[in-house]
Amino acid sequence: MIKFLKKTIGLLAITLILFVGCGDEKTTVTTIEKPTVIKKVKTPQAVKIETHAAKKVTSVVKKDFDLSGIFKDTARIAPKGKYMIIIFGSDDCPYCAKMKEDIYNSKKLKGELKNDFTTYLLNAKINKIHKLQHEGKDMDVDTKTLIEIYNVSATPTLIFTDKKGQSIFVVPGYMPTKQFLVTLNFIKEQKWLGLDRKNGDVYKALKNYYLNHGIDVTKKKK
């Protein structure tokens, strides 16, 4: 079953380089130069749509943000009748700290993740056993295997799935609040529905959706 899952998700979850931001958020806090790398994972025949990589992302000094009402217990990972987001992070990842800060400070982002999505946060550096629901079937899988299945190579990495737990697309990297919200709208409005998830059509549609909502992910930042 695990081999079947790896093959299925390997075809659907084509990696998109989106370490991006819309460039309109200003702050004076500490600069982060790059995301925390977990390990290098080869992606055979992966379709990549080049976008600009954010060279500078800002974050405040690490602190705990109470997001217990947002992130569900990872003992069982299932859509529960909603679109699902699986986030891989780590305690020493500054991008992850910034992501948590954004969610905590944005009432709208917090509300959508809580009410419209089933959201999970996994610590990529702690191996646990999870019961994963995929296409209505439960299977036991550990964190390490999930990292391999979803081809996670950096934190944070966000996997967006449909209501059956099938991957729609994978976003490796930090997204500012505005882009995060637009991405959630793309999912809820089903702009991905009917598009081929194997050849990059979903990512092309996502890029166009960003552009139509004032987020240009085609410009490379200096």
KOLRO-581776 format. One line per field, with one value per residue (C-alpha): residue number from 1; residue in three letters; x, y, z. Coordinates in pm, whole numbers, plus 50000, padded with zeros to 5 digits. Each point is the difference from the previous one (the first is absolute). Layout:
<vodrens>
pos = NUM|... $
code = Ala|... $
X = X|... $
Y = Y|... $
Z = Z|... $
</vodrens>
This chain:
<vodrens>
pos = 1|2|3|4|5|6|7|8|9|10|11|12|13|14|15|16|17|18|19|20|21|22|23|24|25|26|27|28|29|30|31|32|33|34|35|36|37|38|39|40|41|42|43|44|45|46|47|48|49|50|51|52|53|54|55|56|57|58|59|60|61|62|63|64|65|66|67|68|69|70|71|72|73|74|75|76|77|78|79|80|81|82|83|84|85|86|87|88|89|90|91|92|93|94|95|96|97|98|99|100|101|102|103|104|105|106|107|108|109|110|111|112|113|114|115|116|117|118|119|120|121|122|123|124|125|126|127|128|129|130|131|132|133|134|135|136|137|138|139|140|141|142|143|144|145|146|147|148|149|150|151|152|153|154|155|156|157|158|159|160|161|162|163|164|165|166|167|168|169|170|171|172|173|174|175|176|177|178|179|180|181|182|183|184|185|186|187|188|189|190|191|192|193|194|195|196|197|198|199|200|201|202|203|204|205|206|207|208|209|210|211|212|213|214|215|216|217|218|219|220|221|222 $
code = Met|Ile|Lys|Phe|Leu|Lys|Lys|Thr|Ile|Gly|Leu|Leu|Ala|Ile|Thr|Leu|Ile|Leu|Phe|Val|Gly|Cys|Gly|Asp|Glu|Lys|Thr|Thr|Val|Thr|Thr|Ile|Glu|Lys|Pro|Thr|Val|Ile|Lys|Lys|Val|Lys|Thr|Pro|Gln|Ala|Val|Lys|Ile|Glu|Thr|His|Ala|Ala|Lys|Lys|Val|Thr|Ser|Val|Val|Lys|Lys|Asp|Phe|Asp|Leu|Ser|Gly|Ile|Phe|Lys|Asp|Thr|Ala|Arg|Ile|Ala|Pro|Lys|Gly|Lys|Tyr|Met|Ile|Ile|Ile|Phe|Gly|Ser|Asp|Asp|Cys|Pro|Tyr|Cys|Ala|Lys|Met|Lys|Glu|Asp|Ile|Tyr|Asn|Ser|Lys|Lys|Leu|Lys|Gly|Glu|Leu|Lys|Asn|Asp|Phe|Thr|Thr|Tyr|Leu|Leu|Asn|Ala|Lys|Ile|Asn|Lys|Ile|His|Lys|Leu|Gln|His|Glu|Gly|Lys|Asp|Met|Asp|Val|Asp|Thr|Lys|Thr|Leu|Ile|Glu|Ile|Tyr|Asn|Val|Ser|Ala|Thr|Pro|Thr|Leu|Ile|Phe|Thr|Asp|Lys|Lys|Gly|Gln|Ser|Ile|Phe|Val|Val|Pro|Gly|Tyr|Met|Pro|Thr|Lys|Gln|Phe|Leu|Val|Thr|Leu|Asn|Phe|Ile|Lys|Glu|Gln|Lys|Trp|Leu|Gly|Leu|Asp|Arg|Lys|Asn|Gly|Asp|Val|Tyr|Lys|Ala|Leu|Lys|Asn|Tyr|Tyr|Leu|Asn|His|Gly|Ile|Asp|Val|Thr|Lys|Lys|Lys|Lys $
X = 50000|50283|50170|49672|49964|50355|49933|49664|50117|50323|49796|49764|50224|50228|50234|49968|50272|49803|50232|49823|49828|49801|50259|49754|50050|50233|50165|50315|50065|50278|50081|50001|50213|49873|49764|50114|50104|49905|50173|50043|49739|50010|49677|49994|49825|49869|49845|50128|49861|50271|49901|50210|50156|49966|50351|49885|49712|49953|49910|49983|50186|49866|49704|49716|49672|49689|49865|49850|49661|50148|50223|49835|50144|50230|49931|49742|50039|49676|49809|49685|49775|50216|50299|50313|50337|50297|50288|50348|50198|50261|50074|50324|49857|49968|49767|49769|50005|49906|49717|49860|50029|49808|49719|49980|49986|49751|49641|49895|50277|49944|49625|50032|50251|49776|49660|50057|50299|50123|50355|50287|50349|50264|50345|50225|50276|49790|49896|49650|49746|49694|49681|49965|49670|50042|49700|49792|50248|50211|50361|50274|50296|50281|50114|50318|49799|49766|50302|50111|49648|49952|50361|50058|50345|49955|49783|49739|49845|49623|49799|49652|49757|49644|49726|50112|50356|50147|50275|49906|50337|50300|50151|50352|50073|49860|49706|49906|49646|49855|50133|49890|49643|49992|50125|49717|49749|50146|49925|49651|49897|50114|50209|50203|49703|50026|50363|50272|50196|50278|50132|49996|49664|49892|50314|49952|49644|50127|50259|49734|49770|50275|50055|49627|50005|50300|50271|50278|50202|50183|50239|50327|50100|50351 $
Y = 50000|50240|49927|50073|50325|50106|49933|50181|50309|50001|50057|50255|50207|50167|50237|50374|50241|50267|50149|50321|50307|50280|50253|50240|49905|50226|49921|50087|49666|49748|49891|49630|49905|49652|49726|49715|49704|49653|49787|49973|49786|49922|50058|49787|50166|50280|50293|50327|50341|50255|50292|50249|49867|50230|50086|50191|49915|50165|49857|50109|49842|49649|49971|49757|50081|49819|49839|49696|50076|50009|49694|49663|49701|49816|49655|49967|50209|50020|50268|49961|50132|50306|50090|49899|50164|49807|50223|49868|50225|49987|50180|50156|50122|50384|49984|49776|50249|50277|49789|49939|50369|50091|49757|50122|50367|49962|49948|49918|49746|49842|49976|49842|49740|49912|50002|49919|49764|49709|50103|49797|50105|49726|50040|49868|49920|49784|49662|49895|49747|50147|49846|50158|49996|49988|49951|49883|49740|50024|49887|50020|50210|50178|50360|49895|49811|50296|50221|49758|49966|50377|50060|50249|50159|50322|50144|50119|49792|50016|49722|50101|49712|49953|49866|49643|50065|50001|50256|50303|50172|50043|50333|49980|50320|50295|50200|50345|50042|50149|49720|49737|50135|50016|49640|49891|50177|49818|49673|50097|50138|49670|50168|49677|49775|49813|50100|49741|49975|49801|50243|50332|50138|50065|50206|50202|50078|50093|50240|50169|50019|50172|50253|50073|50074|50231|49748|49982|49683|50037|50276|49896|50208|50139 $
Z = 50000|50086|49664|49822|50193|49911|49632|50002|50186|49803|49686|50151|50226|49747|50182|49934|50111|50185|50263|49911|50130|49851|50109|50157|50364|50200|50330|50188|50164|49945|49644|49912|49703|49912|50118|50220|49785|50123|49743|49626|49826|49630|49812|49685|49707|50220|49817|50145|49919|50070|50219|50188|50319|50296|50108|50305|50229|50336|50337|50359|50289|50058|50234|50053|49827|50120|49684|50171|49849|49650|49978|50057|50185|49757|50145|49722|49686|49801|49804|50214|49725|49926|49788|50186|50057|50134|50108|50072|50232|50274|50326|49873|49668|49992|49700|50204|50287|49758|49855|50349|50080|49684|50080|50360|49898|49713|50113|49643|49938|50339|49936|49657|50115|50294|49830|49633|50014|50207|50080|50145|50107|50016|50150|49725|50247|50233|49863|50111|49883|49831|49870|49657|49811|49624|49771|50294|50124|50315|50009|50259|49889|50184|49955|49818|49740|49951|49938|49726|49856|49967|49896|50283|49981|50202|50272|49992|49723|49949|49834|49884|49938|49884|50226|49932|50114|49649|49947|49787|50021|50228|50104|50145|50187|50187|49863|50133|50133|49682|49783|50251|49993|49620|49986|50231|49774|49698|50177|50120|49660|49846|49734|49995|49928|49670|49944|49950|50324|49832|49740|50185|49883|50359|50065|49684|50110|50346|49855|49787|50301|50197|49721|49982|50373|49999|50089|49742|50048|49669|50107|50154|50299|50009 $
</vodrens>
